[in-house]
Amino acid sequence: MAHKITLTGKPVSALRSKKNFYTFDMEEKGSPAAPKGLPKSSTITYTVFINQKQLKKAGLTEENIQNQKILVQGEPTLDIPVDDCPGEIGVVCFQVSVIPEKQAEAVKEEKELEKKEEVKAEEEPKGPEGTEDFISLDQIKVPEEFLQFQPSAYKTQLVIDHVKQAGILDEPITINRESGMLTDGYRRYVVAKKLDMKTVPVMYEKNSVES
């Protein structure tokens, strides 16, 4: 089954008349928040192929098409001569309709909300398994006995390598919920300091219950 495609917005070109059909171009912008490590998607220009009957039914003409917000539903095609398809991808139109102004605003708001959610998801810190919270590294208090301890250089380097590869600590740092005092994970604290990490994942010390 052929892949379906939906385009919304105002055409970015005039209506072009061909022998048995018409064409016009539309653009779709990519997401501003690609998954970490992957290239951001760019704007893609689509060339829409449409017939006279579809244009007439939607009330679209050479004079008004660039002023209308429209919705195009169709299928992508690559079997089109370059001269007829200036866009990167051709779209055979199956249905076209003008979007009423209020609906157009709703579509715009929905797209903006989706982009904000994508950006938010990208900005949200990621933590290793067991993470209960994220706090500023400066908020963590380190007991004197930990400060006098020098972590193994080899094991510390392993944690540094993990952070550089995965972007997060291998385990959360354990602290006391009330005092903010570090109780476990001093090596990870040292690594966070070395790498100038502003925020770190933490888990809270479990209070022992006397029987």
C-alpha positions as CSV (number, residue, x, y, z in Angstrom):
1,M,0.0,0.0,0.0
2,A,1.3,3.4,-1.0
3,H,2.3,5.8,1.8
4,K,-0.2,8.6,2.5
5,I,0.8,12.2,3.0
6,T,-0.9,15.2,4.3
7,L,0.2,18.8,3.7
8,T,-1.2,22.0,5.2
9,G,-0.5,25.6,4.7
10,K,-0.4,28.2,1.9
11,P,1.1,27.3,-1.4
12,V,4.5,28.9,-2.0
13,S,4.2,29.1,-5.8
14,A,1.7,30.1,-8.4
15,L,-0.6,27.5,-10.0
16,R,1.2,26.1,-13.0
17,S,-0.9,24.7,-16.0
18,K,0.4,21.6,-17.7
19,K,-1.2,19.5,-20.5
20,N,-3.7,17.5,-18.5
21,F,-3.2,18.8,-14.9
22,Y,-1.9,21.6,-12.7
23,T,0.9,21.9,-10.2
24,F,1.9,24.1,-7.3
25,D,4.5,23.9,-4.5
26,M,4.0,23.6,-0.7
27,E,6.6,23.5,2.1
28,E,6.8,21.6,5.3
29,K,9.3,22.5,8.0
30,G,11.0,19.8,10.0
31,S,11.0,19.5,13.8
32,P,13.4,21.8,15.7
33,A,14.2,19.1,18.2
34,A,15.6,16.0,16.6
35,P,16.7,13.1,18.9
36,K,20.1,13.6,20.4
37,G,22.9,12.7,18.0
38,L,20.7,12.8,14.9
39,P,20.7,15.6,12.3
40,K,17.9,18.1,12.3
41,S,15.4,17.8,9.5
42,S,15.2,20.7,7.1
43,T,12.3,22.3,5.1
44,I,11.1,20.1,2.3
45,T,9.4,21.5,-0.8
46,Y,6.6,19.3,-2.3
47,T,5.1,19.7,-5.8
48,V,1.4,18.9,-5.8
49,F,-0.2,17.4,-8.9
50,I,-3.9,18.2,-9.1
51,N,-6.6,18.3,-11.8
52,Q,-9.1,20.9,-12.9
53,K,-12.1,19.1,-11.2
54,Q,-10.4,19.1,-7.8
55,L,-9.5,22.7,-8.1
56,K,-13.0,23.7,-9.0
57,K,-14.6,21.7,-6.2
58,A,-12.3,23.4,-3.7
59,G,-12.9,26.8,-5.2
60,L,-9.2,27.3,-6.0
61,T,-8.1,29.5,-8.9
62,E,-4.8,30.9,-10.2
63,E,-5.8,34.2,-8.6
64,N,-6.6,33.0,-5.0
65,I,-4.6,29.8,-4.4
66,Q,-1.6,31.5,-2.8
67,N,-3.9,33.4,-0.4
68,Q,-5.7,30.3,0.8
69,K,-4.7,27.9,3.6
70,I,-5.4,24.5,2.2
71,L,-5.2,20.8,3.2
72,V,-3.8,18.4,0.6
73,Q,-4.1,14.6,1.1
74,G,-2.4,12.3,-1.4
75,E,0.5,9.9,-2.2
76,P,4.1,10.7,-2.9
77,T,5.5,9.9,-6.3
78,L,8.9,9.8,-7.8
79,D,7.8,8.9,-11.3
80,I,7.6,12.5,-12.5
81,P,9.8,14.4,-15.0
82,V,12.1,16.9,-13.2
83,D,10.7,19.7,-15.4
84,D,7.2,19.0,-14.0
85,C,8.4,18.6,-10.4
86,P,10.6,21.4,-9.1
87,G,10.1,20.2,-5.5
88,E,12.1,17.5,-3.8
89,I,9.0,15.2,-3.6
90,G,6.0,15.0,-5.9
91,V,2.5,14.5,-4.4
92,V,-0.4,13.1,-6.3
93,C,-3.5,14.9,-4.9
94,F,-6.4,12.7,-4.0
95,Q,-8.3,15.4,-2.0
96,V,-7.9,19.1,-1.4
97,S,-9.9,21.5,0.7
98,V,-9.6,25.1,1.9
99,I,-9.1,25.3,5.7
100,P,-11.5,27.9,7.3
101,E,-9.6,30.6,9.1
102,K,-10.6,29.4,12.6
103,Q,-9.7,25.8,11.7
104,A,-6.4,27.1,10.2
105,E,-5.6,28.8,13.5
106,A,-6.4,25.6,15.4
107,V,-4.1,23.6,13.1
108,K,-1.3,26.2,13.6
109,E,-1.7,26.1,17.3
110,E,-1.7,22.3,17.3
111,K,1.6,22.3,15.3
112,E,3.1,24.9,17.6
113,L,2.1,22.9,20.6
114,E,3.7,19.7,19.1
115,K,6.9,21.6,18.4
116,K,7.0,22.9,22.0
117,E,6.4,19.4,23.4
118,E,9.2,18.1,21.2
119,V,11.6,20.8,22.3
120,K,10.6,20.2,25.9
121,A,11.2,16.5,25.6
122,E,14.6,17.2,24.1
123,E,15.5,19.7,26.9
124,E,14.3,17.4,29.7
125,P,17.4,15.8,31.4
126,K,17.8,12.1,31.1
127,G,18.8,10.0,34.0
128,P,20.1,6.4,34.6
129,E,17.8,3.7,36.1
130,G,16.8,4.5,39.7
131,T,16.9,8.3,39.2
132,E,14.3,10.0,41.5
133,D,15.2,13.6,40.9
134,F,17.6,16.1,39.3
135,I,19.3,18.7,41.4
136,S,22.1,21.3,41.0
137,L,25.5,19.8,41.8
138,D,26.1,22.7,44.0
139,Q,23.3,21.7,46.3
140,I,25.0,18.4,47.2
141,K,26.9,18.5,50.5
142,V,29.9,16.2,50.7
143,P,31.0,14.7,54.1
144,E,34.6,15.4,55.2
145,E,35.4,11.6,55.1
146,F,34.5,11.5,51.4
147,L,36.6,14.5,50.6
148,Q,39.7,12.8,52.1
149,F,39.1,9.8,49.9
150,Q,40.7,9.6,46.4
151,P,38.7,7.5,44.0
152,S,40.5,5.0,41.7
153,A,41.7,6.9,38.6
154,Y,40.9,3.9,36.4
155,K,37.3,3.5,37.7
156,T,36.8,7.2,37.5
157,Q,37.9,7.3,33.9
158,L,35.4,4.5,33.1
159,V,32.6,6.7,34.4
160,I,33.9,9.7,32.4
161,D,34.0,7.6,29.3
162,H,30.4,6.4,30.0
163,V,29.2,10.0,30.4
164,K,30.9,11.1,27.2
165,Q,29.3,8.3,25.2
166,A,25.9,8.2,26.8
167,G,25.5,11.8,27.9
168,I,24.4,10.7,31.5
169,L,26.0,9.3,34.6
170,D,26.0,5.5,34.8
171,E,24.1,5.6,38.2
172,P,22.4,8.3,40.2
173,I,24.2,9.9,43.2
174,T,22.6,9.0,46.5
175,I,21.9,11.8,49.0
176,N,19.9,12.3,52.1
177,R,16.6,13.9,51.3
178,E,16.5,16.3,54.3
179,S,20.1,17.5,54.5
180,G,21.2,17.0,50.9
181,M,24.3,15.2,52.2
182,L,26.0,12.7,49.8
183,T,25.8,9.2,51.2
184,D,26.9,7.1,48.1
185,G,28.3,7.8,44.7
186,Y,31.3,10.1,45.5
187,R,33.1,8.9,42.4
188,R,30.1,10.0,40.2
189,Y,30.1,13.3,42.1
190,V,33.8,13.8,41.3
191,V,33.2,13.0,37.6
192,A,30.3,15.5,37.5
193,K,32.7,18.1,38.9
194,K,35.4,17.3,36.4
195,L,32.9,17.5,33.5
196,D,31.3,20.7,34.8
197,M,27.9,19.1,35.0
198,K,25.4,21.7,36.4
199,T,22.6,19.2,37.1
200,V,22.9,15.6,38.2
201,P,20.5,12.7,38.7
202,V,20.0,11.6,42.3
203,M,18.2,9.0,44.4
204,Y,17.3,9.5,48.0
205,E,18.8,7.5,50.8
206,K,16.3,4.8,52.1
207,N,15.7,5.2,55.8
208,S,16.2,1.9,57.6
209,V,13.2,0.7,59.6
210,E,13.8,-0.8,62.9
211,S,11.9,-4.0,63.6
